[in-house]
Amino acid sequence: MRSVIFSRFFILLPWVLIVIIMIDIDSKSPIRAPGALWMDRAQRTAKTTTQGVGSTRNRSATPIIYAITPTYKRPVQKAELTRLAHAFRQVPRFHWIIVEDSTARTELVTRFLAKCGVPYTHLNYFTPRRFKHPGMPRATEQRNWALTWLRQHRTKADPGVVFFADDDNTYSLELFEEMRSTRIVSVWPVGFVAGRAYERPLVSGGKVVGWYSGWRPDRPFAIDMAGFAVNLQVILANPRAKFKRSGSQPGMQESDFLKQITKVTELEPKANNCTRVLVWHTRTEKPQLVNEPQIRKDTVVIEV
C-alpha cells in the first residue's frame, strides 16, 4: 500500500511544481487595464495616419509635371523610351502622357509602360497619311490629343505644369525642378538644335528680350519644343489653344501655339536666366540594319 502511495506521489510531483512556477511568474507580471492593449494599437495607428496625412498634404501642394511624349513605331522606339523612363522615374510628382501615332495602342509600348516605374497615361491617335510628307510638322495630332485628355481629366483644383517631352531628347533632372514653379510659361536653352550647339532666349533684367537661334530668330517665339513649359491652369483656361496643322509653316508650331496663351513679355526665364543647358536634342542614331534578313531566320522572337 505504501509503495502505491509513493509511486503516485512521484507521478504528481512534477505537475505540482509546474503549477507553482506558473503562478509565481504570473504574480510578477504587471497588471494592465482591460483597454490598454487597444489604446497602444490606436496610438500607433493615429501616429502613422497623422504622418501619412501630413506627407500627402505636402505632396499635394507640389505641382505635378505632366510630360507629353508623342511616339511612333521605329527600330529605336523602345530604346528611346527606356532612356526617358530612367530619368522620369527619379522625378517626384510626375505623370507621363504617352501618345502613340497608331490606330491602336501597341503591345510593345503597353508592355514597356507596365514595367517602366513611372505613373503614366497611354493614348493613341493616328496621323492621317496626307500629313506624313517631308517638311510637314510632326506629332501635331498627338500633342493636341494629350491636351484634350488633360482638359477632360484635370480641373482648376489640380496644380500642375505641362511639358512637351519628345522621345529623342535627353533631360537633366535639374530641368524638372526648374520648370515646377512655372506660373504662366517658362523658358530655357536647348542644346544641339537649329544647326547650333544650343539656342536660347536672350534675357535682360529678368525678361526675355530676344532669341539666340540659328534658324529664323525673327520668329515670335524662336524656341524648340523642349524649351518651354506651361502652367496647367493656363492650358485649362484656354480650351481652344492647340498646335495648328492648317496654316502653320514648317518650324512654326511652337510660335503658333504660344501666341495663343502668352506674350514674350510674360515669359519666365529659367536655368540661371537661360544661361544653362539642361535638355539636349540628341536624336538617337538610326541603326543601319543592312544585314537584317527579309524573312525571319531566328526561331526565337525577341522584342528590341
C-alpha positions as CSV (number, residue, x, y, z in Angstrom):
1,M,0.0,0.0,0.0
2,R,2.8,2.4,1.0
3,S,4.6,1.7,-2.3
4,V,1.5,2.6,-4.3
5,I,1.2,5.9,-2.4
6,F,4.8,6.8,-3.1
7,S,4.5,5.9,-6.8
8,R,1.5,8.2,-7.2
9,F,3.2,11.0,-5.3
10,F,6.2,11.0,-7.6
11,I,3.9,10.9,-10.6
12,L,2.0,14.0,-9.4
13,L,5.1,15.9,-8.1
14,P,6.3,17.4,-11.5
15,W,2.9,18.7,-12.3
16,V,2.5,20.4,-8.9
17,L,5.9,22.1,-9.4
18,I,4.9,23.3,-12.8
19,V,1.7,24.9,-11.5
20,I,3.6,26.6,-8.7
21,I,6.2,28.1,-11.1
22,M,3.4,29.4,-13.4
23,I,1.6,31.1,-10.5
24,D,4.8,32.7,-9.4
25,I,5.6,34.1,-12.8
26,D,2.1,35.5,-13.3
27,S,2.2,37.2,-9.9
28,K,5.3,39.2,-11.0
29,S,3.7,40.4,-14.3
30,P,2.3,44.0,-14.3
31,I,-1.5,44.2,-14.2
32,R,-2.8,46.1,-17.3
33,A,-6.1,47.8,-17.7
34,P,-8.6,46.0,-19.9
35,G,-8.3,48.6,-22.7
36,A,-4.6,49.1,-22.5
37,L,-3.7,46.9,-25.5
38,W,-6.4,48.5,-27.6
39,M,-5.1,52.0,-26.7
40,D,-1.5,51.1,-27.7
41,R,-2.7,50.0,-31.1
42,A,-4.9,53.0,-31.5
43,Q,-2.0,55.4,-30.7
44,R,0.3,53.6,-33.2
45,T,-2.4,53.9,-35.9
46,A,-3.1,57.5,-35.1
47,K,0.7,58.4,-35.4
48,T,1.0,56.6,-38.7
49,T,-2.1,58.2,-40.1
50,T,-1.0,61.6,-38.9
51,Q,2.3,61.2,-40.7
52,G,0.6,60.0,-43.8
53,V,-1.8,62.9,-43.9
54,G,1.0,65.4,-43.4
55,S,3.1,63.9,-46.2
56,T,0.0,63.8,-48.5
57,R,-0.7,67.4,-47.8
58,N,2.8,68.4,-48.6
59,R,2.9,66.4,-51.8
60,S,-0.5,67.8,-53.0
61,A,0.9,71.3,-52.7
62,T,3.6,70.5,-55.2
63,P,2.6,70.8,-58.8
64,I,2.6,67.6,-60.8
65,I,4.7,67.7,-64.0
66,Y,2.8,66.3,-67.0
67,A,5.2,65.3,-69.6
68,I,3.6,64.8,-73.1
69,T,5.6,62.4,-75.3
70,P,4.4,61.6,-78.8
71,T,6.0,58.4,-80.1
72,Y,5.8,56.2,-83.2
73,K,7.0,52.7,-84.3
74,R,10.6,52.5,-85.4
75,P,13.7,50.4,-84.5
76,V,14.9,52.7,-81.8
77,Q,11.5,53.4,-80.2
78,K,11.9,51.2,-77.1
79,A,15.5,52.4,-76.6
80,E,14.4,56.0,-76.7
81,L,11.5,55.4,-74.2
82,T,13.8,53.4,-71.9
83,R,16.2,56.4,-71.7
84,L,13.4,58.7,-70.8
85,A,12.0,56.3,-68.2
86,H,15.3,56.1,-66.4
87,A,15.2,59.9,-65.9
88,F,11.4,60.3,-65.3
89,R,11.2,57.7,-62.6
90,Q,13.5,59.8,-60.5
91,V,11.3,62.9,-60.7
92,P,8.7,63.2,-57.8
93,R,5.2,64.3,-58.6
94,F,5.5,63.3,-62.3
95,H,2.9,62.0,-64.8
96,W,3.9,60.7,-68.2
97,I,1.4,61.0,-71.0
98,I,2.5,58.9,-74.0
99,V,0.6,59.2,-77.2
100,E,1.3,56.7,-80.0
101,D,0.9,57.6,-83.6
102,S,-1.1,54.5,-84.4
103,T,-4.6,53.2,-84.9
104,A,-4.4,51.3,-81.6
105,R,-2.1,51.2,-78.6
106,T,0.7,48.7,-79.5
107,E,1.7,45.8,-77.4
108,L,5.4,46.9,-77.3
109,V,4.6,50.3,-75.6
110,T,1.9,48.7,-73.4
111,R,4.3,46.2,-72.0
112,F,7.0,48.8,-71.6
113,L,4.8,51.2,-69.7
114,A,3.6,48.5,-67.4
115,K,7.1,48.0,-66.1
116,C,8.6,51.4,-66.5
117,G,8.0,52.5,-62.9
118,V,6.6,55.9,-63.9
119,P,2.9,57.0,-63.4
120,Y,1.5,57.2,-66.9
121,T,-1.4,57.6,-69.3
122,H,-1.3,55.7,-72.5
123,L,-3.1,57.2,-75.5
124,N,-3.1,56.8,-79.3
125,Y,-4.0,59.0,-82.2
126,F,-3.2,58.1,-85.8
127,T,-1.9,60.9,-88.0
128,P,-3.6,60.9,-91.4
129,R,-1.2,59.9,-94.2
130,R,-1.7,63.1,-96.1
131,F,0.2,64.8,-93.2
132,K,3.2,62.5,-93.3
133,H,5.2,64.1,-96.0
134,P,8.7,65.5,-95.6
135,G,8.7,69.1,-94.3
136,M,5.3,68.8,-92.6
137,P,5.0,69.2,-88.8
138,R,5.2,66.0,-86.8
139,A,3.2,64.9,-83.8
140,T,0.7,67.7,-84.1
141,E,-2.3,65.4,-83.5
142,Q,-0.7,63.5,-80.7
143,R,0.2,66.7,-78.7
144,N,-3.3,68.0,-79.2
145,W,-4.9,64.7,-78.1
146,A,-2.8,64.8,-74.9
147,L,-4.0,68.4,-74.2
148,T,-7.6,67.2,-74.7
149,W,-7.0,64.5,-72.2
150,L,-5.8,67.0,-69.6
151,R,-8.8,69.2,-70.2
152,Q,-11.1,66.3,-69.7
153,H,-9.4,64.8,-66.6
154,R,-8.0,67.8,-64.7
155,T,-9.7,70.8,-63.0
156,K,-8.8,74.2,-61.5
157,A,-8.1,72.4,-58.3
158,D,-5.2,70.4,-59.8
159,P,-1.8,72.2,-59.6
160,G,0.5,71.2,-62.5
161,V,2.9,72.0,-65.2
162,V,2.7,70.8,-68.8
163,F,5.9,70.0,-70.7
164,F,6.4,68.6,-74.2
165,A,9.0,65.8,-73.8
166,D,9.8,64.4,-77.2
167,D,11.3,60.9,-77.1
168,D,14.5,61.9,-79.0
169,N,15.8,64.3,-76.3
170,T,18.0,63.9,-73.2
171,Y,16.9,65.5,-70.0
172,S,18.8,66.7,-66.9
173,L,16.9,66.1,-63.6
174,E,17.5,69.7,-62.7
175,L,15.3,70.8,-65.5
176,F,12.1,69.4,-63.9
177,E,12.7,71.3,-60.6
178,E,13.3,74.5,-62.7
179,M,10.0,74.2,-64.5
180,R,7.9,73.1,-61.5
181,S,7.5,76.8,-60.3
182,T,6.1,77.9,-63.7
183,R,3.3,80.5,-63.3
184,I,2.4,81.0,-66.9
185,V,5.1,79.9,-69.4
186,S,8.7,79.3,-68.5
187,V,11.6,79.0,-71.0
188,W,15.3,77.9,-71.1
189,P,18.0,76.9,-73.6
190,V,18.1,73.7,-75.6
191,G,21.3,72.0,-76.8
192,F,22.0,70.7,-80.3
193,V,19.2,72.4,-82.2
194,A,18.7,74.8,-85.2
195,G,22.2,73.9,-86.5
196,R,24.0,75.3,-83.4
197,A,25.4,73.9,-80.2
198,Y,22.4,75.5,-78.5
199,E,19.7,78.1,-78.8
200,R,18.3,80.2,-76.0
201,P,16.1,83.1,-75.1
202,L,18.1,86.3,-74.6
203,V,17.4,87.8,-71.1
204,S,17.9,91.3,-69.8
205,G,16.6,92.4,-66.4
206,G,14.9,89.1,-65.8
207,K,12.9,89.4,-69.0
208,V,13.1,87.8,-72.4
209,V,14.2,90.4,-74.9
210,G,15.2,88.3,-77.9
211,W,16.4,85.0,-79.2
212,Y,19.8,83.4,-80.0
213,S,18.9,80.9,-82.7
214,G,20.4,79.5,-85.9
215,W,17.1,79.4,-87.7
216,R,14.7,82.4,-88.1
217,P,15.4,84.3,-84.9
218,D,12.7,86.6,-86.1
219,R,10.0,84.1,-85.2
220,P,7.6,85.4,-82.5
221,F,8.9,82.6,-80.2
222,A,12.2,81.3,-81.7
223,I,12.3,78.3,-79.4
224,D,12.4,74.5,-79.6
225,M,9.5,72.3,-78.4
226,A,11.8,71.1,-75.5
227,G,12.5,74.7,-74.5
228,F,9.3,75.7,-72.6
229,A,6.7,74.6,-70.1
230,V,3.1,75.8,-69.4
231,N,1.2,76.0,-66.2
232,L,-1.7,73.5,-66.3
233,Q,-4.2,76.2,-65.4
234,V,-3.2,78.2,-68.5
235,I,-4.0,75.1,-70.6
236,L,-7.4,74.7,-68.9
237,A,-8.2,78.4,-69.2
238,N,-7.5,78.4,-72.9
239,P,-9.6,75.4,-74.2
240,R,-9.1,76.3,-77.9
241,A,-5.3,76.6,-77.7
242,K,-3.7,73.9,-79.8
243,F,-1.0,73.0,-82.2
244,K,-2.1,74.0,-85.7
245,R,-2.0,71.8,-88.7
246,S,-3.5,74.0,-91.3
247,G,-2.0,77.4,-91.9
248,S,1.2,76.7,-89.9
249,Q,4.5,76.9,-91.6
250,P,7.3,74.4,-91.0
251,G,9.2,75.2,-87.8
252,M,6.4,77.5,-86.5
253,Q,4.5,75.0,-84.4
254,E,5.9,76.4,-81.1
255,S,5.3,80.0,-82.0
256,D,1.7,79.4,-83.3
257,F,0.9,77.6,-80.1
258,L,2.5,80.0,-77.6
259,K,0.9,83.0,-79.3
260,Q,-2.5,81.7,-78.2
261,I,-1.7,81.6,-74.5
262,T,1.0,84.2,-73.7
263,K,3.2,87.1,-74.7
264,V,7.0,87.3,-74.9
265,T,6.9,89.9,-72.0
266,E,5.2,87.2,-69.8
267,L,7.9,84.5,-70.3
268,E,9.7,83.3,-67.2
269,P,13.4,82.7,-67.8
270,K,14.7,79.6,-66.0
271,A,18.1,77.8,-65.9
272,N,20.0,80.8,-64.4
273,N,18.5,83.4,-66.8
274,C,18.7,81.0,-69.7
275,T,22.5,80.5,-69.4
276,R,22.5,76.8,-68.7
277,V,21.6,73.9,-71.0
278,L,19.5,71.2,-69.2
279,V,18.0,69.5,-72.2
280,W,19.6,68.2,-75.4
281,H,18.1,67.3,-78.8
282,T,20.3,64.2,-79.1
283,R,18.4,62.1,-81.6
284,T,19.5,58.5,-81.4
285,E,21.3,57.5,-84.5
286,K,19.2,55.5,-86.9
287,P,20.6,51.9,-86.9
288,Q,21.8,50.6,-90.3
289,L,20.1,47.2,-90.4
290,V,21.5,46.2,-93.8
291,N,22.1,42.6,-92.8
292,E,18.7,42.1,-91.3
293,P,17.0,39.2,-93.3
294,Q,13.8,39.9,-95.0
295,I,12.4,36.5,-93.8
296,R,13.0,35.8,-90.1
297,K,15.6,33.1,-89.6
298,D,15.8,33.1,-85.8
299,T,13.4,30.7,-84.2
300,V,13.0,32.9,-81.2
301,V,11.0,36.2,-81.4
302,I,12.9,38.9,-79.5
303,E,11.5,42.3,-78.8
304,V,14.1,45.1,-79.5
